[in-house]
Amino acid sequence: MTETSAVIWKEQWYTATPRDNTAVYVNNELTPIANLNTGQYFVIPDTKYQLQGTSHYNLYVVTTKNAYVYQILAGAATTGNEVAAGGFNFIPALNCYLPKQIDEIEAY
């Protein structure tokens, strides 16, 4: 998950889960930032973005069980170059093995 604007507070990440006892970890931290139960969600603070280079920020999220991640976009607030790009991206459960098919998480 990346953010390229210098004003990173314009973007938010929501993590939600259909399963109990789902721990949410950010940026390889050893302590979970949240522990979620069925139907709960957590807004990952923008302070968790990590600067990569001069103006590119990354956010790495891992959950102990399959979870949904939603990216809320609001544009950029660079003075003189304001962009209102409100949007919403659903990020399905992915893994590093690049599967050929992405299925939504089944509720049970």
Residue, then its C-alpha position, 0 to 999 in steps of 0.5 A: m500500500t503506497e501513498t505518494s502525496a506529501v500530505i498523507w493525512k488525506e488517505q485512510w485505510y480501514t481494516a475489517t474482518p468477518r472472523d473473531n480474534t483477528a490481529v492487525y499488524v503494521n510495518n512489521e511491528l511485533t505488537p498488533i495495532a488492533n485485535l478485531n472480532t467479527g464485524q469490527y473495523f479499525v482505521i489505521p492512523d496515517t502516522k504509520y506511513q513510512l517515508q521511502g525516499t523524498s516524498h513516497y510513503n508506504l504502509y505494510v499491513v498483515t492480519t492473522k486471519n483473512a480481512y478486508v482492507y478499504q482505501i479511502l482517497a481524498g485527493a491532495a492538498t498541495t498549495g496551488n495544485e489542489v486535487a479533489a479525487g474522492g474515492f474508495n478502493f476495496i483491496p481483496a485479501l492477497n498474498c505474496y504468491l500472486p494467485k491466479q484468482i482472487d476470491e472474496i472472503e466467505a463469511y461463516 
